[in-house]
Amino acid sequence: MDKFIDILKKNLDKNIWSDNKEEIEKYLIEPRGNFKGHSSLLLKPRNTNEVSKIVRFCNRYKLPLVPQGGRTGLTGGTMPSSKGNEILISMEKMNKIISIDPDNFLMTVQAGCVLTEIKKVSEKKNLYFPIKLASESRCTIGGNISTNAGGTSVLKYGMTRDLGSISLKQPASAEQVSSQIQLVINCQVPSAV
Ligand SMILES: Cc1cc2nc3c(=O)[nH]c(=O)nc-3n(C[C@H](O)[C@H](O)[C@H](O)COP(=O)(O)OP(=O)(O)OC[C@H]3O[C@@H](n4cnc5c(N)ncnc54)[C@H](O)[C@@H]3O)c2cc1C
């Protein structure tokens, strides 16, 4: 495994990976202390191309990847195994709103975009994105879709995936993680808020 990790590092821009133990340790903190994992590599891709490259490589050599959004999930989903054989892939650099199309109630955002940002930008355009969570200042849209988050508006608007028009822009032959990287979300003004 170490051999493949070395090849992966050589193939990636130095700015998007770290094997520094102290830095990685911060990504292994679980808020309630219920889970403890280990990893020797942290990846922070900046765009879909980098994610595709990483996922293709890891798929070929069967290297397990653990995606991390805002790490607000409380069930250990972002925690790698204690064996230390899983690679962390944080979406924190993929936090951009790419475009907003108010006429069609659409936004295109990167998967690491923080929920509050999406809501703020929608509101500026007189639109409304209905997912509402106490963790919204840290959680990301990729994490919301992955966990199918509910939140305090769930009875009125449904779970994240029930919103219906969240469509994932899928680059050709993309694997599961990269398919969640650039997505188009619906942000329609509700009839009554
Ligand atoms: C105070 C508080 C209140 C909360 N309230 C609610 C609530 O009302 N309803 C609710 O449903 N949840 C709630 N949560 C849980 C959590 O905030 C949500 O599940 C949120 O959607 C997680 O988003 P995240 O970006 O933090 O994901 P993370 O915690 O980083 O990840 C969660 C899971 O998604 C995966 N993942 C993350 N990003 C991606 C990606 N880009 N591609 C593929 N997989 C990915 C991770 O591997 C992990 O398995 C709450 C949490 C807190 C701390």
The ligand as a Gaussian input file, in Angstrom:
#p B3LYP/6-31G(d) Opt

LIG

0 1
 C      -25.584000      20.703000      15.812000
 C      -25.877000      19.685000      14.744000
 C      -27.164000      19.609000      14.223000
 C      -27.471000      18.670000      13.228000
 N      -28.756000      18.605000      12.772000
 C      -29.070000      17.696000      11.821000
 C      -30.421000      17.603000      11.344000
 O      -31.328000      18.302000      11.795000
 N      -30.690000      16.697000      10.376000
 C      -29.718000      15.899000       9.848000
 O      -30.018000      15.113000       8.937000
 N      -28.428000      15.970000      10.293000
 C      -28.090000      16.837000      11.257000
 N      -26.789000      16.899000      11.721000
 C      -25.773000      16.012000      11.151000
 C      -24.892000      16.651000      10.042000
 O      -24.773000      18.040000      10.207000
 C      -25.505000      16.396000       8.673000
 O      -25.540000      15.003000       8.452000
 C      -24.761000      17.062000       7.513000
 O      -25.507000      16.810000       6.336000
 C      -23.336000      16.534000       7.326000
 O      -22.646000      17.362000       6.410000
 P      -21.035000      17.463000       6.455000
 O      -20.571000      18.262000       5.292000
 O      -20.588000      17.921000       7.793000
 O      -20.664000      15.940000       6.218000
 P      -19.523000      15.105000       6.967000
 O      -19.841000      14.956000       8.408000
 O      -18.199000      15.628000       6.599000
 O      -19.729000      13.694000       6.241000
 C      -20.889000      12.908000       6.489000
 C      -20.844000      11.669000       5.550000
 O      -20.911000      12.101000       4.191000
 C      -19.738000      11.687000       3.473000
 N      -19.390000      12.810000       2.566000
 C      -19.139000      14.095000       2.912000
 N      -18.908000      14.833000       1.814000
 C      -19.000000      13.990000       0.741000
 C      -18.831000      14.149000      -0.672000
 N      -18.545000      15.348000      -1.199000
 N      -18.980000      13.071000      -1.475000
 C      -19.291000      11.849000      -0.932000
 N      -19.458000      11.641000       0.396000
 C      -19.318000      12.691000       1.228000
 C      -18.684000      11.407000       4.530000
 O      -17.757000      10.429000       4.102000
 C      -19.545000      10.884000       5.682000
 O      -19.861000       9.526000       5.481000
 C      -26.464000      17.811000      12.728000
 C      -25.151000      17.912000      13.228000
 C      -24.869000      18.821000      14.223000
 C      -23.451000      18.916000      14.737000

